[in-house]
Amino acid sequence: QVQLVESGGGLVQAGGSLRLSCAAARLTFGSYIAGWYRQAPGKEREAVATIGSGGDTYYADSVQGRFTISRVNAKNSVYPQMNNLKPEDTAVYYCKAHNYGINYWGKGTLVTVSS
């Protein structure tokens, strides 16, 4: 059974930084598009950043210039480095791997940014 496990969430002050991690198990991770999504209370889940198997990246406008996504296929892992965090970044962050019409999701990790 494929598993994606996120870690690294927590409480941080505005302007601070966090680095999340997502580790995939039982998945040929390198052939999947990996990404981070988030869902704030009362809002729909939205894409934050994605990285393709070739390293091409996408960032939501709201995080452009503040977040950097990277992946290490040998470790079946994907990381967002999140800098200059803002209270509006508060959300549950989910890791996703998708390809071949199949989506795999982690259970999420909570990031809270205090003002």
Secondary structure, 3 states (H helix, E strand, C coil): CCEEEEECCEEEECCCCEECEEEEECCCHHHCEEEEEEECCCCCCEEEEEECCCCCEEECCCCCCCEEEEEEHHHCEEEEEECCCCHHHCEEEEEEEEECCEEEECCCEEEEEEC
